[in-house]
Amino acid sequence: MKAYWIAHVDVTDPDQYSQYTQRAPKAFALYGGRLLARGGRCEGLEGGPAAQRNVVIEFDSYEQALACYRSDEYQEAKRHREGVARAQIVIVEGVAPA
């Protein structure tokens, strides 16, 4: 069953954050991640204002999504995000096809 990373990110230093965005997609690709949404137009409808960047990444399974997050490749990319962005990231399992 598919799974999705859903990330809400507020960036405080775009130049340094670019070091993260240059590295993270390599980790996603290693685990079969496919970007479905990244930083496009959005509107917060409930729960407060929307984050600056909202990202959805599809994986073939929950296990792959979690393995990607825990991987050395992603953790190395994540170090470039720390201190220059606030992120909330969740992994959500998809639903079985009807």
BATISE-685711 format. One record per atom (N, C-alpha, C): residue in one letter; residue number from 1; atom name; y, x, z. Coordinates in steps of 0.05 Angstrom, whole numbers, plus 5000, padded with zeros to 4 digits. Layout:
<pts>
resn,resi,name,y,x,z
a,NUM,CA,Y,X,Z .
...
</pts>
This chain:
<pts>
resn,resi,name,y,x,z
m,1,N,4977,5017,5000 .
m,1,CA,5000,5000,5000 .
m,1,C,5025,5018,5000 .
k,2,N,5044,5011,4984 .
k,2,CA,5069,5027,4982 .
k,2,C,5084,5027,5008 .
a,3,N,5101,5047,5011 .
a,3,CA,5118,5050,5034 .
a,3,C,5145,5060,5024 .
y,4,N,5166,5055,5040 .
y,4,CA,5193,5061,5033 .
y,4,C,5208,5076,5055 .
w,5,N,5222,5097,5048 .
w,5,CA,5242,5109,5066 .
w,5,C,5267,5092,5061 .
i,6,N,5279,5084,5083 .
i,6,CA,5305,5071,5082 .
i,6,C,5324,5088,5099 .
a,7,N,5345,5099,5087 .
a,7,CA,5363,5117,5101 .
a,7,C,5391,5106,5099 .
h,8,N,5405,5107,5121 .
h,8,CA,5434,5100,5123 .
h,8,C,5448,5125,5133 .
v,9,N,5466,5135,5117 .
v,9,CA,5478,5162,5123 .
v,9,C,5508,5161,5121 .
d,10,N,5521,5172,5141 .
d,10,CA,5550,5177,5141 .
d,10,C,5554,5207,5140 .
v,11,N,5569,5216,5120 .
v,11,CA,5573,5245,5116 .
v,11,C,5600,5253,5126 .
t,12,N,5601,5275,5141 .
t,12,CA,5626,5285,5152 .
t,12,C,5635,5311,5138 .
d,13,N,5617,5325,5124 .
d,13,CA,5624,5349,5109 .
d,13,C,5609,5348,5082 .
p,14,N,5621,5336,5061 .
p,14,CA,5608,5333,5036 .
p,14,C,5598,5360,5023 .
d,15,N,5614,5381,5026 .
d,15,CA,5606,5406,5014 .
d,15,C,5580,5417,5026 .
q,16,N,5578,5417,5052 .
q,16,CA,5554,5426,5065 .
q,16,C,5531,5406,5060 .
y,17,N,5537,5381,5060 .
y,17,CA,5516,5360,5055 .
y,17,C,5503,5364,5027 .
s,18,N,5518,5375,5009 .
s,18,CA,5507,5380,4982 .
s,18,C,5484,5399,4983 .
q,19,N,5483,5417,5003 .
q,19,CA,5460,5435,5006 .
q,19,C,5435,5419,5012 .
y,20,N,5438,5398,5027 .
y,20,CA,5415,5380,5033 .
y,20,C,5407,5365,5007 .
t,21,N,5426,5353,4993 .
t,21,CA,5419,5337,4970 .
t,21,C,5408,5354,4947 .
q,22,N,5413,5380,4947 .
q,22,CA,5401,5397,4927 .
q,22,C,5371,5403,4934 .
r,23,N,5364,5403,4959 .
r,23,CA,5337,5411,4968 .
r,23,C,5318,5387,4972 .
a,24,N,5328,5365,4984 .
a,24,CA,5311,5343,4991 .
a,24,C,5295,5331,4968 .
p,25,N,5306,5327,4944 .
p,25,CA,5290,5315,4923 .
p,25,C,5265,5331,4916 .
k,26,N,5265,5357,4920 .
k,26,CA,5241,5373,4915 .
k,26,C,5219,5364,4933 .
a,27,N,5225,5360,4959 .
a,27,CA,5205,5350,4978 .
a,27,C,5195,5323,4970 .
f,28,N,5214,5305,4963 .
f,28,CA,5205,5278,4955 .
f,28,C,5185,5279,4932 .
a,29,N,5191,5295,4912 .
a,29,CA,5174,5298,4889 .
a,29,C,5146,5308,4896 .
l,30,N,5145,5327,4914 .
l,30,CA,5119,5338,4923 .
l,30,C,5100,5317,4934 .
y,31,N,5112,5296,4946 .
y,31,CA,5096,5274,4958 .
y,31,C,5097,5248,4943 .
g,32,N,5105,5250,4918 .
g,32,CA,5105,5227,4900 .
g,32,C,5128,5207,4905 .
g,33,N,5149,5216,4919 .
g,33,CA,5171,5198,4924 .
g,33,C,5188,5192,4899 .
r,34,N,5196,5167,4897 .
r,34,CA,5213,5159,4874 .
r,34,C,5238,5146,4885 .
l,35,N,5261,5157,4878 .
l,35,CA,5287,5146,4887 .
l,35,C,5292,5119,4874 .
l,36,N,5296,5098,4890 .
l,36,CA,5302,5072,4879 .
l,36,C,5331,5065,4882 .
a,37,N,5344,5075,4903 .
a,37,CA,5373,5071,4907 .
a,37,C,5383,5096,4922 .
r,38,N,5407,5105,4914 .
r,38,CA,5418,5128,4927 .
r,38,C,5449,5128,4924 .
g,39,N,5462,5120,4945 .
g,39,CA,5491,5123,4946 .
g,39,C,5507,5104,4928 .
g,40,N,5494,5084,4917 .
g,40,CA,5509,5065,4900 .
g,40,C,5526,5045,4915 .
r,41,N,5537,5027,4901 .
r,41,CA,5555,5007,4913 .
r,41,C,5539,4991,4933 .
c,42,N,5551,4984,4956 .
c,42,CA,5538,4968,4976 .
c,42,C,5559,4952,4992 .
e,43,N,5550,4933,5007 .
e,43,CA,5567,4917,5024 .
e,43,C,5552,4910,5049 .
g,44,N,5563,4916,5072 .
g,44,CA,5551,4909,5097 .
g,44,C,5555,4879,5103 .
l,45,N,5534,4865,5106 .
l,45,CA,5536,4836,5110 .
l,45,C,5531,4827,5139 .
e,46,N,5516,4843,5154 .
e,46,CA,5511,4837,5182 .
e,46,C,5507,4863,5197 .
g,47,N,5514,4862,5223 .
g,47,CA,5508,4885,5240 .
g,47,C,5529,4907,5238 .
g,48,N,5552,4902,5228 .
g,48,CA,5573,4923,5226 .
g,48,C,5576,4934,5198 .
p,49,N,5594,4953,5195 .
p,49,CA,5600,4964,5169 .
p,49,C,5576,4979,5158 .
a,50,N,5573,4979,5132 .
a,50,CA,5552,4994,5118 .
a,50,C,5558,5024,5120 .
a,51,N,5537,5039,5120 .
a,51,CA,5539,5069,5119 .
a,51,C,5551,5077,5093 .
q,52,N,5562,5101,5091 .
q,52,CA,5573,5112,5067 .
q,52,C,5552,5114,5045 .
r,53,N,5528,5123,5052 .
r,53,CA,5506,5126,5033 .
r,53,C,5482,5111,5043 .
n,54,N,5469,5097,5025 .
n,54,CA,5444,5082,5032 .
n,54,C,5424,5090,5011 .
v,55,N,5400,5097,5021 .
v,55,CA,5380,5109,5003 .
v,55,C,5353,5094,5007 .
v,56,N,5339,5088,4985 .
v,56,CA,5312,5077,4987 .
v,56,C,5295,5094,4969 .
i,57,N,5273,5104,4981 .
i,57,CA,5254,5121,4966 .
i,57,C,5226,5108,4969 .
e,58,N,5213,5104,4946 .
e,58,CA,5186,5091,4946 .
e,58,C,5164,5113,4946 .
f,59,N,5144,5109,4962 .
f,59,CA,5120,5126,4962 .
f,59,C,5096,5109,4958 .
d,60,N,5074,5121,4949 .
d,60,CA,5050,5106,4943 .
d,60,C,5036,5096,4969 .
s,61,N,5042,5109,4991 .
s,61,CA,5029,5101,5017 .
s,61,C,5047,5109,5040 .
y,62,N,5042,5095,5062 .
y,62,CA,5056,5102,5087 .
y,62,C,5050,5130,5095 .
e,63,N,5025,5139,5092 .
e,63,CA,5017,5166,5100 .
e,63,C,5032,5187,5083 .
q,64,N,5036,5182,5057 .
q,64,CA,5051,5201,5041 .
q,64,C,5080,5202,5049 .
a,65,N,5092,5179,5056 .
a,65,CA,5120,5179,5064 .
a,65,C,5124,5194,5090 .
l,66,N,5106,5190,5109 .
l,66,CA,5107,5204,5134 .
l,66,C,5102,5234,5131 .
a,67,N,5082,5241,5114 .
a,67,CA,5076,5269,5109 .
a,67,C,5100,5283,5096 .
c,68,N,5114,5270,5079 .
c,68,CA,5138,5281,5066 .
c,68,C,5159,5288,5087 .
y,69,N,5164,5268,5105 .
y,69,CA,5185,5273,5125 .
y,69,C,5177,5296,5143 .
r,70,N,5152,5298,5150 .
r,70,CA,5142,5319,5168 .
r,70,C,5138,5346,5155 .
s,71,N,5140,5347,5128 .
s,71,CA,5133,5371,5113 .
s,71,C,5153,5394,5118 .
d,72,N,5144,5418,5115 .
d,72,CA,5161,5441,5117 .
d,72,C,5184,5440,5097 .
e,73,N,5178,5430,5073 .
e,73,CA,5199,5428,5052 .
e,73,C,5221,5410,5060 .
y,74,N,5214,5386,5071 .
y,74,CA,5235,5367,5079 .
y,74,C,5250,5377,5103 .
q,75,N,5236,5388,5123 .
q,75,CA,5249,5397,5147 .
q,75,C,5268,5420,5141 .
e,76,N,5262,5436,5121 .
e,76,CA,5281,5457,5113 .
e,76,C,5306,5445,5101 .
a,77,N,5302,5425,5084 .
a,77,CA,5326,5411,5072 .
a,77,C,5342,5397,5094 .
k,78,N,5328,5384,5113 .
k,78,CA,5341,5370,5135 .
k,78,C,5360,5388,5151 .
r,79,N,5352,5412,5155 .
r,79,CA,5369,5431,5170 .
r,79,C,5397,5433,5158 .
h,80,N,5400,5429,5132 .
h,80,CA,5426,5431,5119 .
h,80,C,5442,5405,5123 .
r,81,N,5429,5384,5132 .
r,81,CA,5443,5359,5137 .
r,81,C,5453,5357,5166 .
e,82,N,5439,5371,5184 .
e,82,CA,5445,5369,5212 .
e,82,C,5473,5379,5218 .
g,83,N,5488,5364,5233 .
g,83,CA,5515,5371,5240 .
g,83,C,5536,5364,5220 .
v,84,N,5528,5355,5196 .
v,84,CA,5547,5348,5175 .
v,84,C,5543,5319,5166 .
a,85,N,5524,5305,5178 .
a,85,CA,5519,5277,5171 .
a,85,C,5504,5264,5194 .
r,86,N,5509,5238,5197 .
r,86,CA,5494,5222,5216 .
r,86,C,5475,5204,5199 .
a,87,N,5449,5206,5205 .
a,87,CA,5430,5191,5189 .
a,87,C,5411,5175,5206 .
q,88,N,5405,5151,5197 .
q,88,CA,5384,5134,5209 .
q,88,C,5364,5131,5186 .
i,89,N,5339,5140,5192 .
i,89,CA,5318,5139,5172 .
i,89,C,5294,5125,5183 .
v,90,N,5284,5105,5169 .
v,90,CA,5260,5091,5177 .
v,90,C,5241,5091,5153 .
i,91,N,5215,5090,5160 .
i,91,CA,5195,5086,5140 .
i,91,C,5183,5059,5144 .
v,92,N,5182,5043,5122 .
v,92,CA,5173,5016,5123 .
v,92,C,5150,5012,5104 .
e,93,N,5128,5001,5114 .
e,93,CA,5105,4995,5097 .
e,93,C,5111,4970,5081 .
g,94,N,5104,4972,5055 .
g,94,CA,5108,4949,5037 .
g,94,C,5088,4927,5043 .
v,95,N,5091,4905,5028 .
v,95,CA,5072,4882,5031 .
v,95,C,5052,4883,5009 .
a,96,N,5029,4872,5014 .
a,96,CA,5008,4870,4994 .
a,96,C,5016,4852,4971 .
p,97,N,5010,4859,4947 .
p,97,CA,5017,4841,4924 .
p,97,C,5004,4813,4928 .
a,98,N,5019,4793,4920 .
a,98,CA,5009,4766,4923 .
a,98,C,4988,4759,4902 .
</pts>
